[in-house]
Amino acid sequence: MKFIVTNELGRLAKWLRIMGFDTVYHNEREKRNLIIESLRGDRVILTRDSKMSVYSGTRMLHIKSDFVEEQVKQVFTEMGIRPEEDRFFTICVLCNKPLSKAAKNEVKDKVPPYVYETQDLFMKCNACKRIYWQGTHLNNVKELVAKRLQLNQKTIDGGKDNLGTPSVG
Protein backbone atom coordinates (compact mmCIF):
# COMPACT_ATOMS: atom_id res chain seq x y z
CA MET A 1 0.00 0.00 0.00
CA LYS A 2 1.29 3.45 -0.93
CA PHE A 3 0.50 6.71 0.82
CA ILE A 4 0.66 10.44 0.29
CA VAL A 5 0.56 12.61 3.42
CA THR A 6 -0.27 16.27 3.72
CA ASN A 7 2.18 18.80 5.12
CA GLU A 8 1.01 18.57 8.74
CA LEU A 9 1.92 14.87 8.92
CA GLY A 10 5.68 14.92 8.31
CA ARG A 11 6.48 12.73 11.33
CA LEU A 12 3.90 10.16 10.22
CA ALA A 13 5.51 10.08 6.76
CA LYS A 14 8.90 9.40 8.36
CA TRP A 15 7.57 6.53 10.49
CA LEU A 16 5.72 4.92 7.59
CA ARG A 17 8.93 5.06 5.55
CA ILE A 18 10.91 3.54 8.43
CA MET A 19 8.43 0.65 8.39
CA GLY A 20 8.88 0.21 4.65
CA PHE A 21 5.80 1.93 3.26
CA ASP A 22 6.19 4.06 0.13
CA THR A 23 5.06 7.44 1.49
CA VAL A 24 5.16 10.73 -0.40
CA TYR A 25 5.24 13.92 1.65
CA HIS A 26 3.10 16.55 -0.08
CA ASN A 27 3.97 20.00 1.23
CA GLU A 28 2.13 22.12 -1.32
CA ARG A 29 -0.94 24.12 -0.33
CA GLU A 30 -2.67 23.34 -3.63
CA LYS A 31 -5.01 20.42 -2.92
CA ARG A 32 -5.73 19.78 -6.61
CA ASN A 33 -2.13 18.64 -7.13
CA LEU A 34 -2.45 16.35 -4.11
CA ILE A 35 -5.55 14.70 -5.57
CA ILE A 36 -3.94 14.28 -8.98
CA GLU A 37 -0.77 12.80 -7.47
CA SER A 38 -2.77 10.36 -5.33
CA LEU A 39 -4.79 9.17 -8.32
CA ARG A 40 -1.79 8.84 -10.64
CA GLY A 41 0.27 7.03 -8.04
CA ASP A 42 -2.59 4.89 -6.64
CA ARG A 43 -1.89 6.35 -3.19
CA VAL A 44 -4.09 6.71 -0.13
CA ILE A 45 -4.21 10.30 1.13
CA LEU A 46 -3.51 10.70 4.84
CA THR A 47 -4.48 14.11 6.20
CA ARG A 48 -5.52 16.01 9.31
CA ASP A 49 -7.33 18.57 7.16
CA SER A 50 -11.06 18.00 7.72
CA LYS A 51 -11.86 20.13 4.65
CA MET A 52 -10.32 17.44 2.43
CA SER A 53 -13.45 15.30 2.84
CA VAL A 54 -15.19 17.38 0.14
CA TYR A 55 -13.05 15.65 -2.50
CA SER A 56 -14.57 12.43 -3.80
CA GLY A 57 -13.12 9.70 -5.95
CA THR A 58 -9.97 9.32 -3.87
CA ARG A 59 -9.00 6.99 -1.09
CA MET A 60 -8.47 9.11 1.98
CA LEU A 61 -8.03 8.66 5.71
CA HIS A 62 -8.61 11.58 8.06
CA ILE A 63 -6.00 11.29 10.84
CA LYS A 64 -7.55 12.17 14.17
CA SER A 65 -4.64 12.49 16.60
CA ASP A 66 -1.82 15.01 16.94
CA PHE A 67 0.49 12.27 18.29
CA VAL A 68 2.52 10.22 15.82
CA GLU A 69 2.20 6.91 17.69
CA GLU A 70 -1.58 7.20 17.63
CA GLN A 71 -1.45 8.25 13.97
CA VAL A 72 0.56 5.17 13.02
CA LYS A 73 -1.79 2.93 14.99
CA GLN A 74 -4.82 4.50 13.28
CA VAL A 75 -3.32 3.91 9.82
CA PHE A 76 -2.61 0.26 10.58
CA THR A 77 -5.99 -0.33 12.18
CA GLU A 78 -8.19 1.47 9.69
CA MET A 79 -6.28 0.41 6.57
CA GLY A 80 -6.09 -3.21 7.74
CA ILE A 81 -2.31 -3.45 7.35
CA ARG A 82 0.46 -4.62 9.65
CA PRO A 83 4.14 -3.73 9.83
CA GLU A 84 6.48 -6.48 8.66
CA GLU A 85 10.00 -6.50 10.01
CA ASP A 86 11.58 -7.56 6.72
CA ARG A 87 10.35 -4.24 5.26
CA PHE A 88 11.80 -2.06 8.04
CA PHE A 89 14.49 0.32 6.75
CA THR A 90 14.11 -0.61 3.08
CA ILE A 91 13.11 2.92 2.02
CA CYS A 92 15.11 6.08 2.51
CA VAL A 93 13.66 8.10 5.35
CA LEU A 94 14.65 11.36 3.65
CA CYS A 95 13.63 10.92 0.02
CA ASN A 96 11.37 7.84 -0.08
CA LYS A 97 13.52 5.94 -2.60
CA PRO A 98 14.41 2.23 -2.20
CA LEU A 99 17.67 1.37 -0.46
CA SER A 100 20.27 -0.97 -1.94
CA LYS A 101 23.15 -2.89 -0.41
CA ALA A 102 26.50 -1.13 -0.25
CA ALA A 103 29.87 -2.82 -0.07
CA LYS A 104 31.72 -2.09 3.15
CA ASN A 105 34.75 -0.61 1.37
CA GLU A 106 32.39 1.69 -0.56
CA VAL A 107 31.26 3.48 2.62
CA LYS A 108 34.57 3.73 4.51
CA ASP A 109 34.88 7.51 4.19
CA LYS A 110 31.14 8.10 4.55
CA VAL A 111 30.50 6.68 8.03
CA PRO A 112 32.13 7.26 11.43
CA PRO A 113 35.25 5.10 12.04
CA TYR A 114 33.62 3.17 14.91
CA VAL A 115 30.63 2.30 12.74
CA TYR A 116 32.91 1.14 9.93
CA GLU A 117 34.88 -1.08 12.32
CA THR A 118 31.86 -2.62 14.07
CA GLN A 119 29.34 -3.04 11.23
CA ASP A 120 29.42 -5.26 8.18
CA LEU A 121 26.09 -4.57 6.50
CA PHE A 122 25.42 -1.19 4.93
CA MET A 123 22.61 0.14 2.78
CA LYS A 124 22.62 3.26 0.64
CA CYS A 125 20.15 5.50 -1.07
CA ASN A 126 21.22 6.00 -4.66
CA ALA A 127 19.10 9.15 -4.90
CA CYS A 128 20.27 11.24 -1.92
CA LYS A 129 23.45 9.23 -1.10
CA ARG A 130 22.56 8.67 2.57
CA ILE A 131 24.20 5.63 4.17
CA TYR A 132 22.33 3.34 6.60
CA TRP A 133 23.51 0.60 8.95
CA GLN A 134 22.04 -1.46 11.73
CA GLY A 135 22.18 0.49 14.94
CA THR A 136 19.79 0.58 17.84
CA HIS A 137 17.01 1.83 15.57
CA LEU A 138 15.73 -1.62 14.61
CA ASN A 139 15.09 -2.54 18.23
CA ASN A 140 13.51 0.88 18.86
CA VAL A 141 11.10 0.35 15.97
CA LYS A 142 10.26 -3.17 17.16
CA GLU A 143 9.55 -1.77 20.63
CA LEU A 144 7.35 0.99 19.24
CA VAL A 145 5.35 -1.48 17.18
CA ALA A 146 5.07 -4.15 19.87
CA LYS A 147 4.53 -2.10 23.01
CA ARG A 148 3.28 1.34 22.17
CA LEU A 149 1.16 0.34 19.21
CA GLN A 150 0.15 -2.83 21.07
CA LEU A 151 0.85 -5.08 18.11
CA ASN A 152 2.11 -8.59 18.68
CA GLN A 153 5.90 -8.88 18.16
CA LYS A 154 5.62 -12.45 16.86
CA THR A 155 3.29 -11.21 14.15
CA ILE A 156 5.77 -8.50 13.19
CA ASP A 157 8.86 -10.63 12.69
CA GLY A 158 7.39 -14.10 12.30
CA GLY A 159 9.08 -15.10 15.54
CA LYS A 160 12.57 -14.99 14.00
CA ASP A 161 15.54 -12.78 14.66
CA ASN A 162 16.41 -10.82 11.53
CA LEU A 163 19.83 -9.42 12.37
CA GLY A 164 20.58 -8.66 8.73
CA THR A 165 18.01 -5.89 8.56
CA PRO A 166 19.77 -2.53 8.26
CA SER A 167 18.65 0.57 10.05
CA VAL A 168 19.44 4.22 10.05
CA GLY A 169 22.63 4.96 11.83
Secondary structure, DSSP 4 states (H G I P E B T S, - for coil): --EEEEGGGHHHHHHHHHTT--EEEE--S-HHHHHHHHHHTT-EEEES-GGGGG--SS-EEE---SSHHHHHHHHHHHHT----GGGTT-B-TTT-PBEEEE-GGGSGGGS-HHHHHH---EEEETTT--EEE-SSHHHHHHHIIIIIS---HHHHHTT---TT-----
